[in-house]
């Protein structure tokens, strides 16, 4: 389907871009953009021939959006120490999310078990190492 529907559109776009090289100034912003796009035409077409590739990078963009949005908020965390604490908690909760663990369940488990865990074993309480079955109890 990609070959039938997308390839003609990309070929048309590529032909148009190549035609624009002669009518744009090389140092102008549009000239730079056209030349950049022409250089990347082969990479743009890669998704057509490999069904494992996505047509866009929306999944990656959505994954980094919280960090990008939080940048300005972290500037006003109150202090350097507060900003480091926020970063630590976001890292924990992000790891929970990546491992399919509910942060509340993980945090409750840690608070209930940290006193009985030897200091040299604290790493076993991290979200990526804790057994998800223990969180259900």
ChimeraX attribute file (.defattr): number of C-alpha atoms within 10 A of each C-alpha:
attribute: neighborCount
match mode: 1-to-1
recipient: residues
	/A:1	7
	/A:2	14
	/A:3	12
	/A:4	9
	/A:5	10
	/A:6	14
	/A:7	15
	/A:8	12
	/A:9	12
	/A:10	15
	/A:11	13
	/A:12	11
	/A:13	15
	/A:14	19
	/A:15	12
	/A:16	13
	/A:17	19
	/A:18	14
	/A:19	12
	/A:20	16
	/A:21	17
	/A:22	10
	/A:23	9
	/A:24	15
	/A:25	12
	/A:26	14
	/A:27	9
	/A:28	10
	/A:29	10
	/A:30	14
	/A:31	18
	/A:32	15
	/A:33	15
	/A:34	21
	/A:35	16
	/A:36	12
	/A:37	17
	/A:38	20
	/A:39	11
	/A:40	12
	/A:41	15
	/A:42	11
	/A:43	11
	/A:44	15
	/A:45	17
	/A:46	13
	/A:47	17
	/A:48	20
	/A:49	11
	/A:50	10
	/A:51	10
	/A:52	8
	/A:53	11
	/A:54	12
	/A:55	13
	/A:56	10
	/A:57	9
	/A:58	9
	/A:59	9
	/A:60	9
	/A:61	11
	/A:62	10
	/A:63	11
	/A:64	10
	/A:65	10
	/A:66	11
	/A:67	14
	/A:68	11
	/A:69	10
	/A:70	11
	/A:71	10
	/A:72	10
	/A:73	11
	/A:74	17
	/A:75	11
	/A:76	11
	/A:77	14
	/A:78	9
	/A:79	11
	/A:80	12
	/A:81	10
	/A:82	13
	/A:83	15
	/A:84	13
	/A:85	13
	/A:86	14
	/A:87	15
	/A:88	12
	/A:89	11
	/A:90	14
	/A:91	13
	/A:92	18
	/A:93	19
	/A:94	16
	/A:95	16
	/A:96	21
	/A:97	14
	/A:98	11
	/A:99	14
	/A:100	12
	/A:101	19
	/A:102	14
	/A:103	16
	/A:104	12
	/A:105	15
	/A:106	23
	/A:107	18
	/A:108	11
	/A:109	17
	/A:110	19
	/A:111	10
	/A:112	11
	/A:113	13
	/A:114	13
	/A:115	10
	/A:116	7
	/A:117	14
	/A:118	11
	/A:119	9
	/A:120	7
	/A:121	9
	/A:122	13
	/A:123	13
	/A:124	14
	/A:125	18
	/A:126	15
	/A:127	25
	/A:128	17
	/A:129	10
	/A:130	18
	/A:131	14
	/A:132	16
	/A:133	7
	/A:134	10
	/A:135	16
	/A:136	9
	/A:137	7
